[in-house]
Amino acid sequence: MKKVLASGALAITAAFTLTVTAVPPASAAVDHCRDTATCDNKYPDETTNGNGYLCSDGAYTPAGAQRVVFNGLLELRYGPHCGVNWARFTPYSSDGEYYLWVQRESDGFNTYGNQFFGWQGDHFSRQVFSPVSRARACIMRKNATDWGQQECTAWI
């Protein structure tokens, strides 16, 4: 009987130890997005609303917030869980060098831009906190040695 109790206690201790060690350390947590100070200039897939949702979860492109520019699709994305906007650009070809950002209308705040070459696939900007204020996605394309014309979505 003592052997059975000792074996059971060992199994419970081992199970508890495995459960505790499976929890990631606090330093591995993503940033929480709550206002301009905690949301601006961060990536939507690296910030949460504090309730377990990434800012990119459930994101969508609102009506009128996309347009074809520079041989690609420019979109203003909205993350409803955090009240943030960011830009997404999907080039239709692999030529060109681009600079992508999002802007908040109320104070004219621009995120740090993302500079990239137009390889296939989606490219994302950092986000702005804008649950009420309108925002727009913007992009520039490099022409030889200088940056050409700027194109933006409508203010949404």
N, C-alpha and C positions, 0 to 999 in steps of 0.2 A: 504494500500500500504506500509506503514512504517513497519507493522508487517511482510509482505512478505520479504522485503529487509533485515530486521533484522534476520529473520529465515535463509535466504540464506547466509548471512554473517557468521552466527554462524556455519552453515553446512560446509562452505568452511574452516573456521578456524579449526574446528574439524578434517576435512579430512587432512589438512596440518599438524596438530599436530600428527596425527596417522602416517603419512608418515615419518615425521622427527624422531619420537621415534622408528620406525621400523629399522632404520639404526644402525648397531652394533657400539659400541665405538671403537676408534682406537686401544685401548689396546687389543682388541680381534683379531686383524689381525695376520696372520701368518708371519713368517720371509721371506724376499726376498732373493733369491739365484742369485748371479751374478758372483762370482769368488770363489777361494779357501777359502778366509777368511769368506765368507758369506754362503757357501754351505757345506763345509767339516764338517763331524760329526753331521749332522742334518738328521732328518728322511724325506724321500721324500714326505710323505703325510702331512708334517707340514711346508713345504717351497713352495713358489711360484716363478715364474719368473718375477713377478711384473706386468704382463699383465693379471692376473686372472687365470692362469693355475697353478695347483699344479705340483711339479716336478714329481710326480707319474702319472699324466695324460698322456695317450698315451704311457705308458711304454711298453717295449717288451724285450724279450730275444733274442739277436742276434744269428745268426747261429754259431754253435760251442761253445756257451757259457753255456752249461749245461752238467752235467754228473751225473750218479748214483753213490753215495758214501754212506757208512755207512747206508745202507738200507733206502735211501731217495734220493730225487732229489735236487741237488745243481745247482743254476742258477745265472748268472750275469745278472742283469736287467739294462736297459738303459732308462733314462727319457729324450727324445729329447727336451722338452720344456726348460729344465734347463742345459742340457749337463752333467748329473750326472749318476753315476753307483752305485748300491748297490747289496748286496747278498740276495738271497731268498733260503730258505731250506724248503722242504716239506718232513717230515719223513713218511715212509710207515708203521711204527709201533710206539708204545708209549714207547719203552724202550730206555734208554740212556740219557746222559747229553751231551750237545753240546755247542760249542763256535763258533760264526759266525762273520765274518768281511769281508770287501772289501779292496783291496790294489790298489793304483795307481802306475804304473810302473816308470814314469819319475823321481820321487823323493823317491820312496819306502814308501810313506805315507800309514799307516794303520789306518782305522777308529777305534774308540772304539768298542770293541766286544760286542756281545749280548750273554749272557749265558742263556741257557734254557734247560728244560727237553723235550724229544721228543714226546710230545703229538701230536695228529693229528692236521693238519692245517699248514698254512704257517708261517714261522718265517722270519723276515727281519732284515738286518743290517742297520746301518746308511749309509749315502752316501758320495761319493767323487766327487768333480768337475773334470770331465775328458772329455771335449768335443773333445780333440785331443789326449791326452795321453791314452795309453792302460791301462786297469784295469783287475782285476780278483777277483772272489769270493772265499773265503777260509773258511774251517770249520775244527774243531778238535772234537773228541769224547773222553769223559773221560772213562778210563778203570780202574775200581775199584777206586783207590785213586790217580792215576796220569793221565795226559792228554796224549793220544796216538798220533798216526800219524796224520799229517796235510794233508788234501786233498784240491786241488784248481781246478778251471776251467782253461782253457787255457787263455792266455793273449789276450784280444780282444780290 
